[in-house]
Amino acid sequence: MGFLILNHDSLGEGIVIGLDLLIETALYVKKRVCRALKTPEAKRIEGIGASGDVTKKIDVVAEKAAIKALKEGGFNGIVVSEESGFVRMGDGDYLVLLDPLDGTTNAIKGIRFYSISIAFARERRLSSVESAVVLDLCSNDIYTAEKGGGAYLNFKPIETSKQTRLDDAVVGIDLSGKVSSSRIPDILKLCSLTNHIRHFGSIALELCLIASGALDAFVDLRNMIRPIDIAAGKLILEEAGGLMLDLDGKPLDCDVDVKNRVSFLACCTKELGFEILKVVRG
């Protein structure tokens, strides 16, 4: 695993930040989450998080575990997380973009598809993410990437499929929550044009499935996804050869804020991406 060396000009003092700390944090979160899920309190509602969504006990356990691991690992900067918002650790400017439990409903319902998503970013923009880890908390599969260094599954290189045709593509579509009625015709048309529709309930892992070639595309038209939800998966997908677009067909980028929301298209090839865009844009 490589390390990202920040020079004295970037943060005021030299500091070494790499995938090791991200991986150690993810593994510690897994240990605490697996233990907490065995208790009846795991699904208890604790309140409303900084992002405005309902927070359950298991979410709090996961976030506290991640913050503890980062602090003990010597991270100096800002953690941006769904439950607590912006958490400062020291005086550094580097950021950790954290979704400590992606797929909470799956976790508390016993559906074995949920993950931790964690990324390092130089600035408060999605495009500034430098390194990323997504850990499948059920299978222990670990996806990693550093900008310019490729993407890996269990430390072996991965790449997206080369699918270009919509009719034969495996496409994920997120229909959870409140889908605008104005989007329903576009979604139905997309479903009618491909033979394989999927949705599993953890967006970080689904982006990684595209990165590894298992899925070909994923579409979310709800304008409900937070940048921190996709920060790690986006880098992993891009380093595997895929791309993420906004609904104007531009590379997806936005400010990192827990209350910011986006719609997007993730895909294995540019050709497939623009074919899907033609459908969902009407």
ZADO-1210 file (C-alpha; in nm, 4 decimals, padded with zeros to 6 digits):
<atoms>
<atom x="00.0000" y="00.0000" z="00.0000" code="MET" pos="1"/>
<atom x="00.1254" y="00.3439" z="-00.0853" code="GLY" pos="2"/>
<atom x="00.1408" y="00.6560" z="00.1242" code="PHE" pos="3"/>
<atom x="00.0390" y="01.0097" z="00.0464" code="LEU" pos="4"/>
<atom x="00.3102" y="01.2519" z="00.1557" code="ILE" pos="5"/>
<atom x="00.1838" y="01.6013" z="00.2211" code="LEU" pos="6"/>
<atom x="00.4557" y="01.8619" z="00.1927" code="ASN" pos="7"/>
<atom x="00.5159" y="02.1509" z="00.4319" code="HIS" pos="8"/>
<atom x="00.3479" y="02.3984" z="00.1978" code="ASP" pos="9"/>
<atom x="00.0152" y="02.2153" z="00.1989" code="SER" pos="10"/>
<atom x="-00.0556" y="02.1833" z="00.5702" code="LEU" pos="11"/>
<atom x="00.2112" y="02.3865" z="00.7412" code="GLY" pos="12"/>
<atom x="00.3944" y="02.0793" z="00.8667" code="GLU" pos="13"/>
<atom x="00.4864" y="01.7473" z="00.7109" code="GLY" pos="14"/>
<atom x="00.2536" y="01.4560" z="00.7797" code="ILE" pos="15"/>
<atom x="00.2237" y="01.1090" z="00.6290" code="VAL" pos="16"/>
<atom x="-00.1300" y="00.9962" z="00.5484" code="ILE" pos="17"/>
<atom x="-00.2034" y="00.6708" z="00.3681" code="GLY" pos="18"/>
<atom x="-00.4363" y="00.3815" z="00.3180" code="LEU" pos="19"/>
<atom x="-00.3114" y="00.2082" z="00.6325" code="ASP" pos="20"/>
<atom x="-00.5023" y="00.4409" z="00.8645" code="LEU" pos="21"/>
<atom x="-00.8161" y="00.4160" z="00.6521" code="LEU" pos="22"/>
<atom x="-00.7987" y="00.0368" z="00.6559" code="ILE" pos="23"/>
<atom x="-00.7294" y="00.0193" z="01.0292" code="GLU" pos="24"/>
<atom x="-01.0242" y="00.2500" z="01.0925" code="THR" pos="25"/>
<atom x="-01.2555" y="00.0414" z="00.8748" code="ALA" pos="26"/>
<atom x="-01.1545" y="-00.2821" z="01.0476" code="LEU" pos="27"/>
<atom x="-01.2095" y="-00.1294" z="01.3908" code="TYR" pos="28"/>
<atom x="-01.5545" y="-00.0079" z="01.2870" code="VAL" pos="29"/>
<atom x="-01.6394" y="-00.3585" z="01.1627" code="LYS" pos="30"/>
<atom x="-01.5495" y="-00.5082" z="01.4999" code="LYS" pos="31"/>
<atom x="-01.7652" y="-00.2623" z="01.6924" code="ARG" pos="32"/>
<atom x="-02.0600" y="-00.2786" z="01.4492" code="VAL" pos="33"/>
<atom x="-02.0695" y="-00.6591" z="01.4451" code="CYS" pos="34"/>
<atom x="-02.0739" y="-00.6622" z="01.8247" code="ARG" pos="35"/>
<atom x="-02.3433" y="-00.3933" z="01.8499" code="ALA" pos="36"/>
<atom x="-02.5718" y="-00.5609" z="01.5951" code="LEU" pos="37"/>
<atom x="-02.6158" y="-00.8507" z="01.8374" code="LYS" pos="38"/>
<atom x="-02.7923" y="-00.6199" z="02.0839" code="THR" pos="39"/>
<atom x="-03.1602" y="-00.5169" z="02.0719" code="PRO" pos="40"/>
<atom x="-03.0581" y="-00.1510" z="02.1107" code="GLU" pos="41"/>
<atom x="-02.8938" y="-00.1426" z="01.7660" code="ALA" pos="42"/>
<atom x="-03.2107" y="-00.0254" z="01.5903" code="LYS" pos="43"/>
<atom x="-03.3109" y="00.2267" z="01.8570" code="ARG" pos="44"/>
<atom x="-03.3646" y="00.5779" z="01.7203" code="ILE" pos="45"/>
<atom x="-03.1251" y="00.8246" z="01.8825" code="GLU" pos="46"/>
<atom x="-03.2420" y="01.1427" z="01.7122" code="GLY" pos="47"/>
<atom x="-03.1642" y="01.3412" z="01.3989" code="ILE" pos="48"/>
<atom x="-02.8078" y="01.3605" z="01.2699" code="GLY" pos="49"/>
<atom x="-02.6269" y="01.6632" z="01.1272" code="ALA" pos="50"/>
<atom x="-02.7366" y="01.5597" z="00.7790" code="SER" pos="51"/>
<atom x="-03.1042" y="01.5807" z="00.8782" code="GLY" pos="52"/>
<atom x="-03.1655" y="01.2051" z="00.8635" code="ASP" pos="53"/>
<atom x="-03.2781" y="00.9748" z="01.1446" code="VAL" pos="54"/>
<atom x="-02.9878" y="00.8373" z="01.3492" code="THR" pos="55"/>
<atom x="-03.0056" y="00.4887" z="01.4983" code="LYS" pos="56"/>
<atom x="-02.7921" y="00.3498" z="01.7794" code="LYS" pos="57"/>
<atom x="-02.5872" y="00.1402" z="01.5374" code="ILE" pos="58"/>
<atom x="-02.5003" y="00.4556" z="01.3381" code="ASP" pos="59"/>
<atom x="-02.3715" y="00.6217" z="01.6543" code="VAL" pos="60"/>
<atom x="-02.1650" y="00.3148" z="01.7436" code="VAL" pos="61"/>
<atom x="-02.0085" y="00.3079" z="01.3964" code="ALA" pos="62"/>
<atom x="-01.9257" y="00.6787" z="01.3908" code="GLU" pos="63"/>
<atom x="-01.7795" y="00.6818" z="01.7410" code="LYS" pos="64"/>
<atom x="-01.5617" y="00.3831" z="01.6514" code="ALA" pos="65"/>
<atom x="-01.4330" y="00.5529" z="01.3362" code="ALA" pos="66"/>
<atom x="-01.3572" y="00.8802" z="01.5142" code="ILE" pos="67"/>
<atom x="-01.1798" y="00.6941" z="01.7956" code="LYS" pos="68"/>
<atom x="-00.9634" y="00.5007" z="01.5490" code="ALA" pos="69"/>
<atom x="-00.8737" y="00.8133" z="01.3517" code="LEU" pos="70"/>
<atom x="-00.7861" y="01.0056" z="01.6666" code="LYS" pos="71"/>
<atom x="-00.5708" y="00.7248" z="01.8051" code="GLU" pos="72"/>
<atom x="-00.4093" y="00.6890" z="01.4624" code="GLY" pos="73"/>
<atom x="-00.2910" y="01.0502" z="01.4811" code="GLY" pos="74"/>
<atom x="-00.5156" y="01.2069" z="01.2191" code="PHE" pos="75"/>
<atom x="-00.4838" y="01.5854" z="01.2180" code="ASN" pos="76"/>
<atom x="-00.7661" y="01.7563" z="01.0313" code="GLY" pos="77"/>
<atom x="-01.1439" y="01.7532" z="00.9939" code="ILE" pos="78"/>
<atom x="-01.3795" y="01.4553" z="00.9846" code="VAL" pos="79"/>
<atom x="-01.6995" y="01.5089" z="00.7870" code="VAL" pos="80"/>
<atom x="-01.9603" y="01.2529" z="00.8905" code="SER" pos="81"/>
<atom x="-02.3347" y="01.2019" z="00.8569" code="GLU" pos="82"/>
<atom x="-02.4200" y="01.2032" z="01.2264" code="GLU" pos="83"/>
<atom x="-02.1879" y="01.4674" z="01.3792" code="SER" pos="84"/>
<atom x="-02.1220" y="01.6884" z="01.0788" code="GLY" pos="85"/>
<atom x="-01.7779" y="01.8524" z="01.0943" code="PHE" pos="86"/>
<atom x="-01.5512" y="01.7187" z="01.3710" code="VAL" pos="87"/>
<atom x="-01.2151" y="01.8890" z="01.4124" code="ARG" pos="88"/>
<atom x="-00.9084" y="01.6953" z="01.5252" code="MET" pos="89"/>
<atom x="-00.6135" y="01.9280" z="01.5675" code="GLY" pos="90"/>
<atom x="-00.5391" y="02.2234" z="01.3425" code="ASP" pos="91"/>
<atom x="-00.4866" y="02.0466" z="01.0083" code="GLY" pos="92"/>
<atom x="-00.6871" y="02.1242" z="00.6952" code="ASP" pos="93"/>
<atom x="-00.7009" y="01.7769" z="00.5418" code="TYR" pos="94"/>
<atom x="-01.0394" y="01.5998" z="00.5538" code="LEU" pos="95"/>
<atom x="-01.1735" y="01.2534" z="00.6186" code="VAL" pos="96"/>
<atom x="-01.5065" y="01.1992" z="00.4404" code="LEU" pos="97"/>
<atom x="-01.6854" y="00.9313" z="00.6364" code="LEU" pos="98"/>
<atom x="-01.9977" y="00.7212" z="00.6037" code="ASP" pos="99"/>
<atom x="-01.9374" y="00.4848" z="00.8957" code="PRO" pos="100"/>
<atom x="-02.2328" y="00.2599" z="00.8146" code="LEU" pos="101"/>
<atom x="-02.3663" y="00.2669" z="00.4602" code="ASP" pos="102"/>
<atom x="-02.6720" y="00.0435" z="00.4531" code="GLY" pos="103"/>
<atom x="-02.8116" y="00.0884" z="00.8052" code="THR" pos="104"/>
<atom x="-03.1498" y="-00.0606" z="00.7156" code="THR" pos="105"/>
<atom x="-02.9833" y="-00.3694" z="00.5698" code="ASN" pos="106"/>
<atom x="-02.7716" y="-00.4063" z="00.8837" code="ALA" pos="107"/>
<atom x="-03.0567" y="-00.3927" z="01.1339" code="ILE" pos="108"/>
<atom x="-03.2834" y="-00.6098" z="00.9159" code="LYS" pos="109"/>
<atom x="-03.0186" y="-00.8793" z="00.8735" code="GLY" pos="110"/>
<atom x="-02.9679" y="-00.8199" z="00.5016" code="ILE" pos="111"/>
<atom x="-02.5998" y="-00.8920" z="00.4526" code="ARG" pos="112"/>
<atom x="-02.5006" y="-00.5982" z="00.2354" code="PHE" pos="113"/>
<atom x="-02.3620" y="-00.2957" z="00.4227" code="TYR" pos="114"/>
<atom x="-02.0282" y="-00.1213" z="00.4466" code="SER" pos="115"/>
<atom x="-01.8064" y="00.1530" z="00.5790" code="ILE" pos="116"/>
<atom x="-01.6948" y="00.4192" z="00.3318" code="SER" pos="117"/>
<atom x="-01.3975" y="00.6393" z="00.4209" code="ILE" pos="118"/>
<atom x="-01.1832" y="00.8751" z="00.2112" code="ALA" pos="119"/>
<atom x="-00.9084" y="01.1359" z="00.2497" code="PHE" pos="120"/>
<atom x="-00.9599" y="01.4659" z="00.0673" code="ALA" pos="121"/>
<atom x="-00.7312" y="01.7652" z="00.0230" code="ARG" pos="122"/>
<atom x="-01.0179" y="02.0160" z="00.0015" code="GLU" pos="123"/>
<atom x="-01.3950" y="02.0296" z="00.0522" code="ARG" pos="124"/>
<atom x="-01.4667" y="01.9065" z="-00.3007" code="ARG" pos="125"/>
<atom x="-01.5416" y="01.5570" z="-00.4236" code="LEU" pos="126"/>
<atom x="-01.2720" y="01.5961" z="-00.6886" code="SER" pos="127"/>
<atom x="-01.0061" y="01.6469" z="-00.4207" code="SER" pos="128"/>
<atom x="-01.0307" y="01.2927" z="-00.2787" code="VAL" pos="129"/>
<atom x="-00.6839" y="01.1365" z="-00.2746" code="GLU" pos="130"/>
<atom x="-00.7354" y="00.7922" z="-00.1226" code="SER" pos="131"/>
<atom x="-01.0321" y="00.5727" z="-00.0382" code="ALA" pos="132"/>
<atom x="-01.1432" y="00.2529" z="00.1318" code="VAL" pos="133"/>
<atom x="-01.4784" y="00.0726" z="00.1230" code="VAL" pos="134"/>
<atom x="-01.5053" y="-00.2348" z="00.3456" code="LEU" pos="135"/>
<atom x="-01.7903" y="-00.4824" z="00.3011" code="ASP" pos="136"/>
<atom x="-01.8784" y="-00.5469" z="00.6656" code="LEU" pos="137"/>
<atom x="-02.0340" y="-00.8841" z="00.5809" code="CYS" pos="138"/>
<atom x="-01.7929" y="-01.0483" z="00.3364" code="SER" pos="139"/>
<atom x="-01.4760" y="-00.8647" z="00.4516" code="ASN" pos="140"/>
<atom x="-01.4038" y="-00.7679" z="00.0902" code="ASP" pos="141"/>
<atom x="-01.2011" y="-00.4477" z="00.0950" code="ILE" pos="142"/>
<atom x="-01.1849" y="-00.2025" z="-00.1963" code="TYR" pos="143"/>
<atom x="-00.9033" y="00.0526" z="-00.2016" code="THR" pos="144"/>
<atom x="-00.7697" y="00.3238" z="-00.4283" code="ALA" pos="145"/>
<atom x="-00.5248" y="00.6119" z="-00.4376" code="GLU" pos="146"/>
<atom x="-00.5500" y="00.8819" z="-00.7023" code="LYS" pos="147"/>
<atom x="-00.3389" y="00.7802" z="-00.9999" code="GLY" pos="148"/>
<atom x="-00.2626" y="00.4387" z="-00.8502" code="GLY" pos="149"/>
<atom x="-00.5482" y="00.2184" z="-00.9711" code="GLY" pos="150"/>
<atom x="-00.8214" y="00.0396" z="-00.7791" code="ALA" pos="151"/>
<atom x="-00.7990" y="-00.2856" z="-00.5856" code="TYR" pos="152"/>
<atom x="-01.0218" y="-00.5550" z="-00.4389" code="LEU" pos="153"/>
<atom x="-00.8487" y="-00.7404" z="-00.1560" code="ASN" pos="154"/>
<atom x="-00.5248" y="-00.5797" z="-00.2813" code="PHE" pos="155"/>
<atom x="-00.5568" y="-00.7215" z="-00.6326" code="LYS" pos="156"/>
<atom x="-00.6106" y="-00.4831" z="-00.9279" code="PRO" pos="157"/>
<atom x="-00.9637" y="-00.4461" z="-01.0618" code="ILE" pos="158"/>
<atom x="-01.1209" y="-00.2748" z="-01.3593" code="GLU" pos="159"/>
<atom x="-01.4688" y="-00.2066" z="-01.4872" code="THR" pos="160"/>
<atom x="-01.6428" y="-00.4065" z="-01.7553" code="SER" pos="161"/>
<atom x="-01.6333" y="-00.2772" z="-02.1130" code="LYS" pos="162"/>
<atom x="-02.0106" y="-00.2845" z="-02.1565" code="GLN" pos="163"/>
<atom x="-02.1415" y="-00.0196" z="-02.3962" code="THR" pos="164"/>
<atom x="-02.4945" y="-00.1459" z="-02.4718" code="ARG" pos="165"/>
<atom x="-02.7819" y="-00.0613" z="-02.2412" code="LEU" pos="166"/>
<atom x="-02.9956" y="-00.3610" z="-02.3373" code="ASP" pos="167"/>
<atom x="-02.7363" y="-00.6061" z="-02.2070" code="ASP" pos="168"/>
<atom x="-02.6078" y="-00.3993" z="-01.9126" code="ALA" pos="169"/>
<atom x="-02.6622" y="-00.4765" z="-01.5436" code="VAL" pos="170"/>
<atom x="-02.7935" y="-00.1457" z="-01.4074" code="VAL" pos="171"/>
<atom x="-02.8617" y="-00.0421" z="-01.0505" code="GLY" pos="172"/>
<atom x="-03.1386" y="00.2089" z="-00.9814" code="ILE" pos="173"/>
<atom x="-03.2048" y="00.3593" z="-00.6379" code="ASP" pos="174"/>
<atom x="-03.5794" y="00.3837" z="-00.5759" code="LEU" pos="175"/>
<atom x="-03.5597" y="00.4207" z="-00.1967" code="SER" pos="176"/>
<atom x="-03.7273" y="00.7090" z="-00.0168" code="GLY" pos="177"/>
<atom x="-03.9322" y="00.9682" z="-00.1965" code="LYS" pos="178"/>
<atom x="-03.8869" y="00.9510" z="-00.5721" code="VAL" pos="179"/>
<atom x="-04.0281" y="01.2545" z="-00.7513" code="SER" pos="180"/>
<atom x="-04.3323" y="01.1631" z="-00.9606" code="SER" pos="181"/>
<atom x="-04.1791" y="01.3639" z="-01.2457" code="SER" pos="182"/>
<atom x="-03.8929" y="01.1112" z="-01.2580" code="ARG" pos="183"/>
<atom x="-04.1090" y="00.7989" z="-01.2744" code="ILE" pos="184"/>
<atom x="-04.1560" y="00.8009" z="-01.6569" code="PRO" pos="185"/>
<atom x="-03.7787" y="00.8249" z="-01.7104" code="ASP" pos="186"/>
<atom x="-03.7133" y="00.5435" z="-01.4624" code="ILE" pos="187"/>
<atom x="-03.9760" y="00.3199" z="-01.6222" code="LEU" pos="188"/>
<atom x="-03.8328" y="00.3850" z="-01.9669" code="LYS" pos="189"/>
<atom x="-03.4842" y="00.2958" z="-01.8455" code="LEU" pos="190"/>
<atom x="-03.6166" y="-00.0258" z="-01.6890" code="CYS" pos="191"/>
<atom x="-03.7859" y="-00.1187" z="-02.0161" code="SER" pos="192"/>
<atom x="-03.4626" y="-00.0804" z="-02.2132" code="LEU" pos="193"/>
<atom x="-03.2421" y="-00.3121" z="-02.0085" code="THR" pos="194"/>
<atom x="-03.2930" y="-00.6738" z="-01.9063" code="ASN" pos="195"/>
<atom x="-03.1082" y="-00.6520" z="-01.5755" code="HIS" pos="196"/>
<atom x="-03.2084" y="-00.4092" z="-01.2959" code="ILE" pos="197"/>
<atom x="-03.0617" y="-00.4330" z="-00.9442" code="ARG" pos="198"/>
<atom x="-03.0522" y="-00.2420" z="-00.6145" code="HIS" pos="199"/>
<atom x="-02.8845" y="-00.3748" z="-00.2996" code="PHE" pos="200"/>
<atom x="-02.8991" y="-00.0921" z="-00.0448" code="GLY" pos="201"/>
<atom x="-02.5395" y="00.0293" z="00.0057" code="SER" pos="202"/>
<atom x="-02.4358" y="00.2872" z="-00.2524" code="ILE" pos="203"/>
<atom x="-02.0649" y="00.2686" z="-00.1637" code="ALA" pos="204"/>
<atom x="-02.0587" y="-00.1050" z="-00.2283" code="LEU" pos="205"/>
<atom x="-02.2630" y="-00.0709" z="-00.5450" code="GLU" pos="206"/>
<atom x="-02.0107" y="00.1753" z="-00.6866" code="LEU" pos="207"/>
<atom x="-01.7412" y="-00.0777" z="-00.6009" code="CYS" pos="208"/>
<atom x="-01.9358" y="-00.3493" z="-00.7824" code="LEU" pos="209"/>
<atom x="-01.9132" y="-00.1355" z="-01.0954" code="ILE" pos="210"/>
<atom x="-01.5418" y="-00.0895" z="-01.0311" code="ALA" pos="211"/>
<atom x="-01.4919" y="-00.4666" z="-01.0149" code="SER" pos="212"/>
<atom x="-01.7032" y="-00.5394" z="-01.3225" code="GLY" pos="213"/>
<atom x="-02.0005" y="-00.7010" z="-01.1460" code="ALA" pos="214"/>
<atom x="-02.2387" y="-00.4113" z="-01.2230" code="LEU" pos="215"/>
<atom x="-02.2218" y="-00.1932" z="-01.5319" code="ASP" pos="216"/>
<atom x="-02.4000" y="00.1223" z="-01.4152" code="ALA" pos="217"/>
<atom x="-02.5912" y="00.2814" z="-01.1287" code="PHE" pos="218"/>
<atom x="-02.8463" y="00.5619" z="-01.1517" code="VAL" pos="219"/>
<atom x="-02.9777" y="00.7824" z="-00.8708" code="ASP" pos="220"/>
<atom x="-03.2246" y="01.0520" z="-00.9775" code="LEU" pos="221"/>
<atom x="-03.3630" y="01.1314" z="-00.6310" code="ARG" pos="222"/>
<atom x="-03.1281" y="01.4182" z="-00.5387" code="ASN" pos="223"/>
<atom x="-03.0886" y="01.2559" z="-00.1966" code="MET" pos="224"/>
<atom x="-02.7312" y="01.1224" z="-00.1902" code="ILE" pos="225"/>
<atom x="-02.4765" y="01.3089" z="00.0233" code="ARG" pos="226"/>
<atom x="-02.1244" y="01.3658" z="-00.1141" code="PRO" pos="227"/>
<atom x="-01.9781" y="01.1784" z="00.1836" code="ILE" pos="228"/>
<atom x="-02.1831" y="00.8711" z="00.0831" code="ASP" pos="229"/>
<atom x="-02.0050" y="00.8430" z="-00.2514" code="ILE" pos="230"/>
<atom x="-01.6649" y="01.0041" z="-00.1880" code="ALA" pos="231"/>
<atom x="-01.4715" y="00.6790" z="-00.1460" code="ALA" pos="232"/>
<atom x="-01.6675" y="00.4794" z="-00.4037" code="GLY" pos="233"/>
<atom x="-01.6273" y="00.7522" z="-00.6637" code="LYS" pos="234"/>
<atom x="-01.2466" y="00.7436" z="-00.6476" code="LEU" pos="235"/>
<atom x="-01.2405" y="00.3636" z="-00.6501" code="ILE" pos="236"/>
<atom x="-01.4689" y="00.3555" z="-00.9544" code="LEU" pos="237"/>
<atom x="-01.2698" y="00.6194" z="-01.1429" code="GLU" pos="238"/>
<atom x="-00.9395" y="00.4479" z="-01.0686" code="GLU" pos="239"/>
<atom x="-01.0891" y="00.1244" z="-01.2052" code="ALA" pos="240"/>
<atom x="-01.1673" y="00.2986" z="-01.5359" code="GLY" pos="241"/>
<atom x="-01.5263" y="00.4077" z="-01.4738" code="GLY" pos="242"/>
<atom x="-01.6828" y="00.7499" z="-01.4398" code="LEU" pos="243"/>
<atom x="-01.9467" y="00.9409" z="-01.2489" code="MET" pos="244"/>
<atom x="-02.1545" y="01.2082" z="-01.4197" code="LEU" pos="245"/>
<atom x="-02.4112" y="01.4624" z="-01.3142" code="ASP" pos="246"/>
<atom x="-02.7375" y="01.4757" z="-01.5053" code="LEU" pos="247"/>
<atom x="-02.5898" y="01.7336" z="-01.7451" code="ASP" pos="248"/>
<atom x="-02.3304" y="01.4774" z="-01.8528" code="GLY" pos="249"/>
<atom x="-02.0428" y="01.6542" z="-01.6770" code="LYS" pos="250"/>
<atom x="-01.7966" y="01.4856" z="-01.4385" code="PRO" pos="251"/>
<atom x="-01.9629" y="01.4777" z="-01.0979" code="LEU" pos="252"/>
<atom x="-01.8182" y="01.7295" z="-00.8524" code="ASP" pos="253"/>
<atom x="-01.9625" y="01.9337" z="-00.5687" code="CYS" pos="254"/>
<atom x="-01.8891" y="02.0864" z="-00.2311" code="ASP" pos="255"/>
<atom x="-01.8580" y="01.8385" z="00.0530" code="VAL" pos="256"/>
<atom x="-02.1251" y="01.9183" z="00.3087" code="ASP" pos="257"/>
<atom x="-02.3503" y="01.6847" z="00.5070" code="VAL" pos="258"/>
<atom x="-02.6604" y="01.8717" z="00.3943" code="LYS" pos="259"/>
<atom x="-02.5666" y="01.8854" z="00.0265" code="ASN" pos="260"/>
<atom x="-02.7485" y="01.6370" z="-00.2003" code="ARG" pos="261"/>
<atom x="-02.6799" y="01.5153" z="-00.5540" code="VAL" pos="262"/>
<atom x="-02.8220" y="01.3023" z="-00.8339" code="SER" pos="263"/>
<atom x="-02.5745" y="01.1104" z="-01.0480" code="PHE" pos="264"/>
<atom x="-02.4979" y="00.8386" z="-01.2974" code="LEU" pos="265"/>
<atom x="-02.2102" y="00.5961" z="-01.2398" code="ALA" pos="266"/>
<atom x="-02.1001" y="00.3764" z="-01.5272" code="CYS" pos="267"/>
<atom x="-01.8284" y="00.1492" z="-01.6580" code="CYS" pos="268"/>
<atom x="-01.7867" y="00.3209" z="-01.9957" code="THR" pos="269"/>
<atom x="-01.8547" y="00.6621" z="-02.1417" code="LYS" pos="270"/>
<atom x="-02.0632" y="00.5087" z="-02.4199" code="GLU" pos="271"/>
<atom x="-02.3001" y="00.3364" z="-02.1775" code="LEU" pos="272"/>
<atom x="-02.3177" y="00.6470" z="-01.9615" code="GLY" pos="273"/>
<atom x="-02.4331" y="00.8725" z="-02.2422" code="PHE" pos="274"/>
<atom x="-02.6815" y="00.6115" z="-02.3647" code="GLU" pos="275"/>
<atom x="-02.8401" y="00.6105" z="-02.0184" code="ILE" pos="276"/>
<atom x="-02.8341" y="00.9907" z="-02.0007" code="LEU" pos="277"/>
<atom x="-03.0349" y="01.0110" z="-02.3228" code="LYS" pos="278"/>
<atom x="-03.3067" y="00.8066" z="-02.1536" code="VAL" pos="279"/>
<atom x="-03.3215" y="00.9708" z="-01.8111" code="VAL" pos="280"/>
<atom x="-03.3049" y="01.3255" z="-01.9454" code="ARG" pos="281"/>
<atom x="-03.6108" y="01.2645" z="-02.1639" code="GLY" pos="282"/>
</atoms>
